[in-house]
Amino acid sequence: MTQNKRLKDVVPKGSLLTGSLIIAFMLFIPYAFYLYTYFPQEKIFETRFFTFESKGYQDVRYFAWLLFSKLAPLSLLLIWFTTCKNWWYYSIAIPISVYVSQIVGILNDDLEYIDEVEFIYTLPITIIILTILYFIRSKIRVFLKAKDIKKEMDEIMDKPFVKKGN
């Protein structure tokens, strides 16, 4: 077998592309946090497509800073949750639900204090998020398990047949 054949068997083309996209997204996330600097320091943000008014916040840039400060770690936690193969991956769901409830608090401009959402509001959000994450994780787990079985079968099939005896 040639070196190219072995490399192709070890790293399938689809997983290399998927892994590269995930890594590129993870590298972009810290820079995405600083996108808030492109928003104006005014109460109203107007574009051709929409108009946004920061009702409960001092300006649009402050609202964007709050939102991106929650979305950046939430994105990384979601990637970690879906790609983690350890038994403790459910513990990652708790900070995910906390960040989602904080984002809901940011988007709900009726709240007086942003990070002080009552526990009674976070519990239903946590249950819904855990259910959705469990469903996504179970679908991904089946796919990963099938890829692992295929890899094992390919390794077994590539081994030379050795005849014992006579």
N, C-alpha and C positions, 0 to 999 in steps of 0.2 A: 504494500500500500504506500502511496505517496503521502507526503506531509500535508498537502492540500486536502486530500480525502479525509485524513484524520481530523483536521481542524474543522472541516465541514460537518463531520459526524458529531463532534463534541459541541459545537455552537451552531444550532440551526439558524437559518437566515431570519426567520420570524422573531425568535427570541432575542436575537442581537438587535434588531430594529426596535422591538418593544423596550428592551433594557436601555437602549440609547435614548429613546424618547423620554423614559422615566427619569434618567439621569439629567437630561437637558432641562426638563421641567423642574427638577429639584435644584439645579443650579440657578434657574431663573427666579425662583421663589424669593430669596433674599433681596434681589433687585426689584422685584414686584412690590415689595413693601414700600419702597421709595417712590412709587408712582403717585403718592399723595402730593408730592411737591409740584406736580403738573396741574393741580386743581387751583382755582383762584381763591384768594382770601376775601371772598365776598359772600353775601347771604344767598345770592341767586347765581346759578351756573346755567348758561344758555348755550345750546348747540343747535345745529340744524335738525337734529332728530328728537330732542327732548329738552325740557327745562326742569332743573332740579332746584328746589328751595330748601335750605337747611333751617328748618323751623326751630328745632330745639337746640341747635348748636350755634356757636358764635360765627362760624363761616363754613364753607364747603370743604376747604382744606382740612379743617379739624375733623369733620365728619369722615372724610376719606382716610385720614390718619388713623382714626379709631377703627374703621372697618378693615383696613389693610393690616393693622396690628393684630387683628383676630384671624383674618383669612390666611396669613402667611404660616403661622404654626399649625392651623387647622389643616391646611393642604399637606404639610409634611406628616402630620399624624395620620391622615387618611392613607397616604402612600405607605407608611409604616404598617398600619393595620392590615392593609390588603396584601402586603408582601411578606409579612412575618410568618415564619413556619414554626415558631415556638408555641408551647402550650399556654403561655401566659398572655397571648395576644388580646384577650378580652379586656385586660386591664388598660389597654390603650383606648378603649371605647369611652372610658369615664372622662378623660380630658377632652376627647372629641365632643362629647355631649355638653361639657361645660363651655367650650368655645362656641358651639352652635347656639346655646342659650344666651351667651353674651352677644352674639351677632343679632339674635332676635331682639335683645334689649337695645342694641344700638339702632336697629331699624325701627323700633317702636319709639317714636319721639314723644310719647305721652309719659314715659318714665322720667322720674326726677333724677335718679342716680343710676348710672349705666351698669356697673358691675355688681349691683346689689339686687339682682333678681331673686325673688323668694324661691326657696327650695320646692315649694308646691308647684311652681311653674316649670322648674327644671326636671322634675321627676317624669311627667308625661313626655317631655321632649327626649329625655334619656331613653325611655322605653321605646319610643318610636325609632330613634336613631339606632339603638341596639338591634332592633328587629330588621331594619334595612341593612345594616352592616353585616348581620349574621347571614342574611339572604345573599348578599353580594359575595361574602367570604365563602359560603358553601358552593356557589357556582364556580368561583375561582379555584377552590380546593379540588373539585372534580376535574377541572381542566389540568391543573398541575399534576395530580395523581396520574392521569392518563398519559401525560408527557413523560413522567418518571417511568411508568411501566413500558412505554414505547422505547425509551432509552435503554432500559434493562434488557428488553427483548432484542434490540439491535446489537447490544454487546454480546449476548448469548449466541445470536446467529452469526456474528462475525468471528467467533472463536473457531479455530480449526477442529475438525472432527478427528479425534485420535482413537484408533482402533486398538483395543487391548488383546493381548493373547497370542495365539497360534504361533 
